[in-house]
Amino acid sequence: MKRPLLSCVMLNPKQVLEFNLPQWDLLIRQARRANVLASLAELLDANALEIPERARLHLKSAQIHAERFNIALAFEITCIEKALKDIPMALVLLKGSAYFMAGNNAAKGRVFSDVDILVPEQQLMAVEMALTNAGWMTNTLDPYDQKYYRLWMHEIPPLRHLKRQTSIDVHHNILPKTTCICPGAHKLLLGAIKVPESNCWVLAPEDRVLHSATHLFHEGEFSQGFRDLRDLDHLLREFATSDDFWPKLLLRAKELQQQIPLFYALRYSHQILQTPIPESVLEASKQRINTTLMDALFLRALLPDHDSCNDKWTRLARSLLFIRSHYLKMPIYLMVPHLLRKTYRRVIGKELH
């Protein structure tokens, strides 16, 4: 497959110096669709590249939005800390909010929709009650959806603040209970690291990588797939500066039963974004998987979700990966009626509109 313009620029930013306006237009459209426009702006700024005024306005606007988002995010995290201060536990942040608090490179220009936290399962009721008292409420009122989250998933239904309309996802694990490779959440919490000058905690570097990999390669929605792969690229490049990172990552993946997500993360970040990964690590991470089939699927699904990046097989690839994600989440006897129900509700919803 032909490498999209956005991927090419991520690998070699200086080529934009030869772009005409139609190429800039396509680049910005791809980046906006992939939700990495502010990240692209940061990359171009870091390389001190001269940018046409028309393109610069779009990039600067994305950066301003990301900066204001970070201000709002810091305030939101403070509100969550305050709401949960009386519960005897560490407030462990996940994904984007964790990258932000830890100062990871992956946080630069990253904008997302909700704050994710990880709490001990035995504290779920207390956490939900405290957040409800502080103004967060669930929008998930359907009894089946409530059952789906509370019996089978790794999180409670999403909560939205009544005034600020901000969202929080409360996790008690990084994979659903019904998944055969669901890790021991206590291992993740025991390895968590306190953020200096803060009451927040984040997962250990290896666990941050593994959670990012697990989230990307077990989910069935790939509209943010390129952004999430970019996260992995940033995390791996940053953490690899530590001499013992690669052996610790491989060992931790085995301890948490996440060897397969790690294999995919290393394989596709290396292939799509040329993440520098030692050949010995790539070899050690290999799993007994039909790579020909999975390459055909993931090398399409992980590209920016833009028409210029799709071919005639992209929609099929994403549909098959959507079904695969549910197969990984739950056994067949739960998966089939669940997908039938989702399909029925989607069809009925379209008819009503």
Secondary structure, 3 states (H helix, E strand, C coil): CCCCHHHHHHHCHHHHHHCCHHHHHHHHHHHHHCCCHHHHHHHHHHCCCCCCHHHHHHHHHHHHHHHHHHHHHHHHHHHHHHHCCCCCCCEEEEHHHHHHHHCCHHHCCCCCCEEEEECCHHHHHHHHHHHHHCCEEECCCCHHHHHHHHHHCCECCCEEECCCCCEEEEECCCCCCCCCCCCCHHHHHHCCEECCCCCEEECCHHHHHHHHHHHHHHCCCCCCHHHHHHHHHHHHHHHCCCCCHHHHHHHHHHHCCCHHHHHHHHHHHHHHHCCCCCHHHHHHCCCCCCHHHHHHHHHHHCCCCCHHHCCCCHHHHHHHHHHHHHHHHCCHHHHHHHHHHHHHHHHHHHHHC
